[in-house]
Amino acid sequence: MSTISRDEVAHLAGLARLAVTEEELDTFAGQLDQILDAVAKVGEVASDDIPPTSHAVPVTNVFREDAVRPSLSREQALAGAPAAEENRFRVPRILDEEA
């Protein structure tokens, strides 16, 4: 069981640019100790005969095949648009940048 010191917590808070009170240093030190203990317990369970994995179950691709299918023509799609320009939907400019 390792314990993290108040100085280490203060150092970590400084790296994270967090302003912490003296009381918070004690609170955070205790909480970080609990987290480090939990991580150490997980490390004890790890075994050489258990391969490292990123997922608990096999991950498979669930996407459909990308295939061309019949759809609206450009003219049909633009027919309902309030404004069109150069075969595209015309929309109001939202940035103050030049195109």
C-alpha positions as a printed Julia matrix, in Angstrom:
99×3 Matrix{Float64}:
   0.0     0.0     0.0
   1.63    3.2    -1.15
   0.69    6.58    0.16
   0.85    9.79   -1.77
   2.17   12.78    0.13
   0.6    16.2     0.4
   3.66   17.58   -1.43
   3.03   15.2    -4.34
  -0.63   16.26   -4.44
   0.42   19.92   -4.39
   2.88   19.21   -7.22
   0.18   17.46   -9.28
  -2.23   20.32   -8.63
   0.41   22.77   -9.8
   0.99   20.78  -12.99
  -2.76   20.78  -13.62
  -2.9    24.5   -12.75
  -5.43   23.88   -9.99
  -5.63   26.11   -6.95
  -6.25   23.85   -3.94
  -6.61   24.66   -0.27
  -4.7    22.95    2.54
  -7.85   21.01    3.44
  -8.26   19.87   -0.16
  -4.66   18.61   -0.21
  -5.51   16.18    2.6
  -8.79   15.14    0.94
  -7.19   14.62   -2.46
  -4.24   12.72   -0.98
  -6.67   10.21    0.57
  -8.69    9.9    -2.62
  -5.59    9.43   -4.77
  -4.36    6.74   -2.35
  -7.62    4.84   -2.86
  -7.29    5.13   -6.65
  -3.65    3.95   -6.59
  -4.59    1.0    -4.36
  -7.38    0.0    -6.78
  -5.0     0.17   -9.74
  -2.43   -1.91   -7.83
  -5.08   -4.59   -7.17
  -5.88   -4.76  -10.87
  -2.17   -5.15  -11.57
  -2.0    -8.1    -9.18
  -4.75   -9.91  -11.1
  -2.98   -9.56  -14.45
  -1.28  -12.77  -15.46
   1.06  -13.85  -18.22
  -1.49  -16.4   -19.48
  -4.15  -13.71  -20.0
  -3.51  -11.77  -23.21
  -3.93   -7.98  -23.05
  -7.1    -6.81  -24.79
  -8.75   -3.51  -25.58
 -12.28   -4.94  -25.35
 -13.84   -7.59  -23.15
 -15.68   -9.12  -26.11
 -14.67   -9.42  -29.77
 -15.46   -6.3   -31.79
 -16.85   -6.71  -35.29
 -17.72   -4.17  -37.94
 -21.48   -3.61  -37.97
 -21.59   -1.22  -40.92
 -23.37   -2.15  -44.1
 -21.44   -2.5   -47.32
 -21.03    0.8   -49.14
 -23.03    0.25  -52.3
 -24.53    2.67  -54.82
 -28.33    2.69  -54.64
 -31.0     4.72  -56.43
 -31.54    8.14  -54.86
 -32.71   11.64  -55.7
 -31.16   13.39  -58.65
 -29.44   16.72  -58.05
 -32.41   18.54  -59.57
 -34.9    16.69  -57.35
 -32.87   17.41  -54.23
 -32.54   21.11  -55.05
 -36.19   21.47  -56.12
 -37.35   21.96  -52.52
 -34.52   24.29  -51.52
 -35.4    27.91  -50.75
 -32.28   28.96  -52.69
 -29.76   27.16  -54.87
 -26.59   28.34  -56.58
 -24.13   26.47  -58.83
 -26.0    23.18  -58.26
 -25.68   23.52  -54.48
 -27.9    24.59  -51.6
 -27.42   28.29  -50.92
 -27.19   29.02  -47.2
 -26.44   32.21  -45.29
 -22.79   32.86  -44.46
 -22.09   32.09  -40.8
 -18.46   33.18  -40.62
 -16.98   36.56  -41.36
 -14.34   35.02  -43.59
 -14.01   35.42  -47.33
 -14.76   32.33  -49.4
